[in-house]
Amino acid sequence: MATLDLFGSPAEGARDWLAPQAVVLRGRALSCADELLDAVAAVIAQAPLRQMVTPGGLTIAVASTNCGVLGWTSDRRGYRYSREDPVTGRRWPAMPACFAQLARQAAADAGFPGFEPDACLVNQYLPGTRLSLHQDKNERDFGAPIVSVSLGMAAVFLFGGHERADRAFKVNLHHGDVAVWGGADRLRYHGVMPLEDAPYAQLGSRRINLTFRKAG
């Protein structure tokens, strides 16, 4: 595997192109990171983090919740989007304005103007947790990009091809980085390697990832 950014955090404003329509916008969320973290705490207070179960009955290591019109869920019945939180029975919290604004602007910066996310998956990673290679394909329209925001501890993102066995790049993601992929690269496999315990000042031994999608 090739690795991008082996030696520390790159310059804010830099762009690392992973593929023709996939890019990491370095430090893109730094200017609003405090506002984002406050909003994350408010979302979690309404819809607590939980470890979902795969259709095969395995517990997903990464704890998750959602905000927006739709929320991604997984259980024995399968992977899907729903308007209600299955834990509380209530609608998912509304998407904070700072979330939607960042997602729209980052998508436009990456060449995808007009992105209007209706779902935000909030993932919490702790030391040792990982996310296996997968495709985001439960959405109805693959024409919209994926926008992924990193907050807290650094992570090694895996960005592969259109087949699970394709070679994947290792990409170091830091607090404030935003990855965007869409178009011809929308269905590439991606994942996260086991998180190393390197605490970040504001979040300690945690990484928060916000993944924005047009799901409905």
SERO-4910 file (N, C-alpha, C, O; in steps of 0.05 Angstrom, whole numbers):
BEGIN
 pado doro    nc1    nc2    nc3   cac1   cac2   cac3    cc1    cc2    cc3    oc1    oc2    oc3
  Met    A     17    -24      0      0      0      0     17     25      0     38     26     14
  Ala    A      9     45    -16     22     71    -14     11     86      9    -12     81     18
  Thr    A     26    105     19     17    121     42     21    151     35     42    159     27
  Leu    A      0    167     40      2    196     36      4    208     64     -9    200     83
  Asp    A     22    228     67     27    242     92     38    224    113     25    217    133
  Leu    A     62    215    109     76    198    128     88    214    152     91    203    173
  Phe    A     94    239    147    110    254    167     96    278    178    105    301    176
  Gly    A     73    273    191     59    294    206     38    308    189     33    301    166
  Ser    A     25    328    202      3    341    190     11    360    167     30    376    171
  Pro    A     -1    357    144      6    375    121     -6    403    125    -21    408    144
  Ala    A      2    421    108     -6    449    110    -36    452    107    -49    439     90
  Glu    A    -48    469    124    -76    475    121    -81    487     94    -66    504     85
  Gly    A   -102    478     81   -108    488     54    -98    471     32   -105    474      9
  Ala    A    -80    452     38    -69    434     17    -91    415      8   -110    410     22
  Arg    A    -87    405    -16   -106    385    -27    -90    360    -35    -72    362    -51
  Asp    A    -98    338    -25    -86    312    -32   -106    297    -49   -126    288    -39
  Trp    A   -100    294    -75   -118    280    -93   -113    250    -91    -91    241    -96
  Leu    A   -133    235    -84   -131    206    -82   -138    192   -108   -130    170   -113
  Ala    A   -155    206   -124   -165    195   -150   -176    220   -164   -178    241   -152
  Pro    A   -184    217   -190   -193    241   -204   -216    256   -191   -219    280   -194
  Gln    A   -233    242   -176   -256    255   -163   -257    248   -133   -278    245   -122
  Ala    A   -234    247   -121   -231    241    -93   -208    257    -81   -185    255    -92
  Val    A   -213    273    -60   -192    291    -50   -195    294    -20   -216    292     -9
  Val    A   -172    299     -7   -172    307     21   -166    336     22   -145    345     13
  Leu    A   -184    352     34   -181    380     38   -169    384     65   -182    383     86
  Arg    A   -143    390     66   -128    391     91   -137    415    108   -135    438     99
  Gly    A   -145    409    133   -152    430    152   -177    446    145   -182    467    156
  Arg    A   -193    435    127   -217    450    117   -236    456    139   -250    477    138
  Ala    A   -238    439    160   -257    444    182   -245    457    206   -259    460    226
  Leu    A   -220    465    205   -207    476    229   -221    502    239   -224    506    263
  Ser    A   -229    519    221   -240    545    229   -267    542    244   -275    560    258
  Cys    A   -281    519    240   -307    515    253   -307    491    271   -328    481    279
  Ala    A   -283    481    278   -281    455    293   -295    457    320   -308    438    328
  Asp    A   -290    479    335   -303    482    361   -333    482    359   -347    469    375
  Glu    A   -344    495    339   -373    496    335   -383    468    328   -404    459    337
  Leu    A   -368    454    311   -375    426    304   -376    408    329   -395    393    332
  Leu    A   -356    410    346   -355    393    369   -378    399    389   -389    381    401
  Asp    A   -385    425    392   -408    432    408   -433    419    397   -450    410    412
  Ala    A   -436    420    370   -459    409    357   -460    379    360   -482    367    363
  Val    A   -437    366    358   -436    337    362   -446    329    390   -462    311    392
  Ala    A   -437    344    410   -446    338    437   -476    341    440   -489    326    454
  Ala    A   -488    361    426   -517    365    427   -532    343    413   -552    334    423
  Val    A   -521    333    391   -533    311    377   -533    286    394   -553    272    396
  Ile    A   -510    280    406   -507    256    423   -525    257    447   -535    236    456
  Ala    A   -530    281    458   -548    284    481   -576    276    474   -591    266    490
  Gln    A   -584    280    448   -611    273    439   -613    244    429   -633    231    433
  Ala    A   -592    235    416   -592    208    404   -565    196    412   -545    198    397
  Pro    A   -564    182    434   -539    172    445   -524    154    426   -536    139    410
  Leu    A   -497    154    428   -481    135    413   -488    107    421   -494    101    444
  Arg    A   -486     89    401   -491     61    406   -475     44    387   -468     53    365
  Gln    A   -469     19    395   -456      0    378   -477    -17    364   -490    -33    376
  Met    A   -479    -13    338   -500    -27    322   -490    -56    317   -467    -63    322
  Val    A   -509    -72    307   -504   -100    301   -506   -104    271   -525    -94    259
  Thr    A   -489   -120    259   -491   -126    231   -513   -146    226   -523   -159    244
  Pro    A   -522   -149    201   -542   -170    195   -534   -198    203   -550   -215    208
  Gly    A   -507   -202    204   -497   -228    213   -495   -232    243   -488   -253    252
  Gly    A   -502   -211    258   -502   -212    287   -477   -203    300   -475   -206    325
  Leu    A   -458   -192    285   -433   -183    297   -437   -154    307   -450   -138    294
  Thr    A   -425   -147    330   -426   -120    340   -405   -103    326   -382   -110    325
  Ile    A   -414    -80    316   -396    -61    303   -380    -47    324   -391    -36    343
  Ala    A   -353    -47    322   -336    -35    342   -339     -5    345   -337      5    367
  Val    A   -344      8    323   -347     37    323   -375     45    333   -395     34    323
  Ala    A   -377     62    353   -402     72    364   -413     94    346   -398    111    336
  Ser    A   -439     94    341   -450    112    321   -477    125    330   -490    114    348
  Thr    A   -484    147    318   -510    158    319   -514    175    294   -496    174    276
  Asn    A   -536    189    291   -542    203    267   -556    230    273   -567    234    294
  Cys    A   -555    247    253   -572    271    252   -580    276    224   -566    268    205
  Gly    A   -602    291    220   -612    296    193   -639    283    189   -650    271    208
  Val    A   -650    286    166   -676    275    160   -675    244    161   -694    232    170
  Leu    A   -653    233    152   -649    204    152   -625    196    168   -605    211    170
  Gly    A   -626    172    180   -603    162    194   -597    133    186   -615    117    182
  Trp    A   -571    127    184   -563    100    176   -563     82    200   -553     89    222
  Thr    A   -575     58    197   -577     39    219   -571     11    208   -572      6    184
  Ser    A   -563     -6    227   -557    -34    220   -567    -52    243   -562    -46    266
  Asp    A   -580    -74    236   -587    -94    255   -591   -121    240   -583   -123    217
  Arg    A   -604   -140    252   -608   -166    240   -624   -164    214   -623   -182    197
  Arg    A   -640   -143    211   -656   -140    187   -641   -128    164   -651   -128    141
  Gly    A   -617   -118    169   -601   -108    147   -592    -79    151   -598    -66    171
  Tyr    A   -577    -69    131   -568    -41    131   -589    -24    117   -600    -32     96
  Arg    A   -595      0    128   -616     16    116   -616     44    128   -602     49    148
  Tyr    A   -631     62    116   -636     88    128   -665     89    139   -683     77    128
  Ser    A   -668    104    161   -694    107    173   -698    136    182   -678    150    187
  Arg    A   -723    144    184   -728    171    194   -729    172    225   -726    194    236
  Glu    A   -733    150    237   -734    149    267   -710    134    278   -699    115    266
  Asp    A   -701    142    301   -681    128    316   -693    103    328   -711    106    344
  Pro    A   -683     79    321   -696     55    332   -692     52    362   -706     37    375
  Val    A   -673     66    373   -668     65    402   -689     81    418   -700     72    438
  Thr    A   -694    106    408   -712    124    422   -740    124    411   -759    132    424
  Gly    A   -743    116    386   -769    117    372   -776    145    362   -798    149    351
  Arg    A   -758    164    366   -763    192    357   -747    198    331   -729    183    324
  Arg    A   -755    219    318   -740    228    295   -711    234    303   -706    242    326
  Trp    A   -693    230    285   -665    237    290   -663    267    295   -679    282    284
  Pro    A   -643    275    310   -640    304    314   -636    318    287   -625    307    268
  Ala    A   -645    343    285   -641    359    261   -611    363    257   -595    364    276
  Met    A   -603    364    231   -575    369    225   -567    397    233   -580    416    223
  Pro    A   -547    401    249   -539    428    256   -531    444    232   -520    434    213
  Ala    A   -537    470    233   -531    487    209   -502    487    202   -495    487    179
  Cys    A   -484    486    223   -455    486    217   -447    461    203   -428    461    187
  Phe    A   -460    438    208   -454    413    194   -460    416    165   -443    412    147
  Ala    A   -485    424    159   -494    426    131   -478    446    115   -471    442     92
  Gln    A   -471    469    128   -456    489    114   -428    479    107   -419    483     84
  Leu    A   -415    466    125   -388    455    119   -390    434     97   -373    434     79
  Ala    A   -409    416     99   -412    395     79   -416    406     51   -404    397     32
  Arg    A   -434    426     49   -439    439     23   -414    452     12   -407    448    -12
  Gln    A   -400    467     29   -377    482     20   -354    464     12   -340    468     -8
  Ala    A   -350    443     28   -328    424     22   -334    409     -4   -316    405    -20
  Ala    A   -359    401     -8   -366    387    -33   -361    406    -57   -350    397    -77
  Ala    A   -369    431    -54   -364    450    -76   -334    454    -81   -326    455   -104
  Asp    A   -319    456    -60   -290    458    -63   -277    435    -78   -257    438    -91
  Ala    A   -290    411    -74   -279    387    -87   -291    382   -115   -284    362   -128
  Gly    A   -308    401   -124   -318    398   -151   -346    387   -153   -355    377   -174
  Phe    A   -361    388   -130   -388    377   -129   -407    399   -119   -417    397    -96
  Pro    A   -413    419   -134   -431    441   -125   -460    430   -123   -467    411   -136
  Gly    A   -475    443   -106   -503    436   -103   -509    412    -85   -531    403    -84
  Phe    A   -489    403    -70   -493    380    -52   -511    389    -28   -505    409    -15
  Glu    A   -532    374    -23   -550    380     -1   -553    354     15   -571    338      8
  Pro    A   -537    350     36   -539    325     51   -565    324     67   -574    344     78
  Asp    A   -576    300     69   -600    296     86   -594    276    108   -611    269    124
  Ala    A   -569    267    110   -561    247    130   -532    253    139   -515    258    122
  Cys    A   -527    251    165   -500    253    175   -496    231    196   -510    230    217
  Leu    A   -478    212    190   -471    191    208   -448    201    226   -428    210    216
  Val    A   -452    199    252   -432    208    271   -419    183    283   -433    167    297
  Asn    A   -394    179    278   -379    155    288   -359    164    309   -345    184    306
  Gln    A   -357    148    330   -336    152    350   -317    129    350   -325    106    354
  Tyr    A   -291    135    346   -270    115    347   -255    118    373   -248    140    381
  Leu    A   -249     95    385   -231     94    408   -206     79    401   -206     65    380
  Pro    A   -185     80    417   -160     65    410   -166     36    404   -179     22    419
  Gly    A   -155     27    381   -159     -1    374   -182     -6    355   -183    -27    342
  Thr    A   -202     12    354   -225      7    337   -217     13    308   -200     29    302
  Arg    A   -231     -1    290   -225      1    262   -251     -1    246   -272     -8    257
  Leu    A   -250      4    220   -272      1    203   -263    -14    178   -246     -4    163
  Ser    A   -274    -37    173   -264    -54    151   -272    -41    124   -290    -25    123
  Leu    A   -258    -49    103   -264    -39     77   -293    -44     69   -303    -66     72
  His    A   -306    -23     58   -334    -26     51   -341     -4     30   -325     14     26
  Gln    A   -364     -7     18   -374     14      0   -398     27     13   -413     14     28
  Asp    A   -403     53      8   -427     66     17   -447     63     -6   -446     77    -26
  Lys    A   -466     44     -3   -484     38    -25   -513     34    -16   -528     21    -31
  Asn    A   -520     44      7   -548     42     16   -564     67      8   -588     69     14
  Glu    A   -551     86     -5   -564    110    -14   -579    106    -40   -571     88    -55
  Arg    A   -599    122    -45   -615    118    -69   -601    130    -94   -604    119   -116
  Asp    A   -586    151    -90   -574    166   -112   -544    167   -108   -534    180    -90
  Phe    A   -529    153   -126   -500    154   -124   -488    178   -138   -463    180   -139
  Gly    A   -505    196   -147   -495    220   -161   -483    240   -142   -467    257   -150
  Ala    A   -492    239   -116   -481    258    -96   -456    246    -84   -453    222    -81
  Pro    A   -437    264    -75   -412    254    -64   -416    246    -34   -437    250    -22
  Ile    A   -394    235    -23   -392    230      5   -373    252     16   -352    258      4
  Val    A   -380    264     39   -363    283     52   -358    273     80   -376    268     95
  Ser    A   -332    270     87   -324    257    112   -305    276    127   -284    284    117
  Val    A   -313    284    152   -298    303    168   -285    289    191   -298    274    206
  Ser    A   -259    294    196   -244    282    218   -240    302    240   -232    325    235
  Leu    A   -246    294    265   -242    310    289   -229    293    310   -237    270    314
  Gly    A   -210    305    324   -197    291    346   -172    276    337   -157    285    320
  Met    A   -168    252    348   -144    236    342   -141    231    312   -160    227    298
  Ala    A   -116    229    304   -110    223    276   -117    194    270   -118    177    288
  Ala    A   -122    188    245   -129    162    236   -116    156    210   -109    174    195
  Val    A   -113    130    203   -103    122    177   -127    112    161   -139     91    167
  Phe    A   -134    127    141   -157    121    124   -147    103    101   -126    108     90
  Leu    A   -163     83     94   -156     66     72   -175     73     48   -199     72     52
  Phe    A   -163     79     25   -179     86      2   -172     67    -21   -150     69    -32
  Gly    A   -190     50    -28   -184     29    -47   -197     33    -74   -203     56    -83
  Gly    A   -203     11    -88   -214     12   -114   -244      3   -114   -257      5    -93
  His    A   -253     -5   -137   -281    -13   -139   -286    -42   -133   -309    -51   -133
  Glu    A   -265    -57   -128   -267    -84   -119   -253    -86    -92   -233    -73    -87
  Arg    A   -263   -103    -74   -251   -105    -47   -222   -113    -48   -206   -104    -31
  Ala    A   -214   -129    -68   -186   -138    -70   -167   -118    -82   -143   -122    -82
  Asp    A   -178    -95    -92   -161    -75   -105   -142    -63    -84   -148    -61    -60
  Arg    A   -119    -54    -94    -99    -41    -77   -110    -16    -64   -124     -1    -78
  Ala    A   -104    -12    -39   -114     12    -24    -91     30    -16    -70     20     -8
  Phe    A    -96     56    -16    -77     75     -6    -82     78     24   -105     76     34
  Lys    A    -60     83     39    -62     92     67    -60    123     67    -41    134     56
  Val    A    -80    136     79    -80    165     79    -83    174    108   -103    168    121
  Asn    A    -63    188    119    -65    199    146    -85    222    146    -82    241    131
  Leu    A   -104    221    164   -124    242    168   -121    254    195   -119    240    215
  His    A   -120    281    196   -116    296    221   -141    312    228   -159    315    212
  His    A   -141    322    252   -163    339    262   -168    362    242   -149    377    236
  Gly    A   -192    364    232   -199    385    214   -198    378    184   -207    393    168
  Asp    A   -187    355    178   -186    346    150   -214    337    140   -230    327    155
  Val    A   -219    342    115   -244    334    103   -239    319     77   -226    330     59
  Ala    A   -248    295     75   -245    278     51   -272    279     36   -293    277     47
  Val    A   -269    282      9   -293    282     -8   -288    264    -31   -267    265    -44
  Trp    A   -307    246    -37   -305    230    -61   -333    226    -73   -353    223    -59
  Gly    A   -333    226   -100   -359    223   -114   -353    217   -143   -331    209   -151
  Gly    A   -374    220   -160   -371    215   -189   -362    187   -194   -373    167   -184
  Ala    A   -341    185   -211   -330    159   -218   -318    144   -194   -314    120   -195
  Asp    A   -312    159   -173   -299    147   -149   -319    142   -126   -310    134   -104
  Arg    A   -344    147   -131   -364    146   -109   -366    119    -95   -370    118    -71
  Leu    A   -363     98   -110   -366     71    -99   -340     57    -93   -339     32    -92
  Arg    A   -319     72    -89   -294     59    -81   -295     48    -53   -309     59    -36
  Tyr    A   -281     26    -48   -280     15    -21   -262     33     -4   -242     44    -13
  His    A   -270     35     21   -255     51     40   -258     40     68   -277     25     74
  Gly    A   -240     48     86   -242     38    113   -222     54    131   -210     73    122
  Val    A   -219     45    156   -201     59    175   -185     37    189   -197     18    200
  Met    A   -159     40    191   -142     21    205   -146     25    235   -155     45    244
  Pro    A   -138      4    251   -141      7    280   -129     32    291   -106     39    284
  Leu    A   -144     47    307   -135     73    316   -114     71    337   -116     56    357
  Glu    A    -92     86    333    -71     87    354    -79    107    376    -94    126    371
  Asp    A    -70    102    400    -77    119    423    -57    142    424    -37    141    438
  Ala    A    -65    164    410    -49    188    411    -68    211    417    -78    224    398
  Pro    A    -74    216    442    -96    235    450    -93    262    437    -71    273    433
  Tyr    A   -116    273    431   -118    300    420   -130    318    441   -148    310    456
  Ala    A   -120    342    443   -126    360    466   -156    362    472   -164    358    495
  Gln    A   -173    367    452   -201    372    457   -218    347    462   -239    348    475
  Leu    A   -209    324    452   -225    300    453   -212    277    468   -224    256    471
  Gly    A   -187    281    476   -173    259    490   -169    236    471   -161    240    448
  Ser    A   -173    212    481   -169    187    464   -194    180    448   -204    158    450
  Arg    A   -203    200    433   -226    195    416   -222    208    388   -208    228    385
  Arg    A   -235    196    369   -237    208    342   -266    209    335   -280    189    337
  Ile    A   -276    232    327   -303    235    317   -302    238    286   -286    255    276
  Asn    A   -318    223    273   -320    225    244   -349    232    236   -367    219    245
  Leu    A   -352    253    220   -378    260    210   -379    253    180   -363    263    164
  Thr    A   -398    236    172   -400    228    144   -427    237    133   -448    228    142
  Phe    A   -425    255    114   -449    267    102   -456    253     76   -439    248     59
  Arg    A   -482    248     73   -491    235     49   -518    246     40   -533    258     56
  Lys    A   -524    243     15   -551    248      4   -564    220      2   -558    205    -17
  Ala    A   -580    213     22   -589    185     24   -617    180     11   -622    158      1
  Gly    A   -634    200     12   -661    196      3   -665    206    -26   -688    204    -36
***
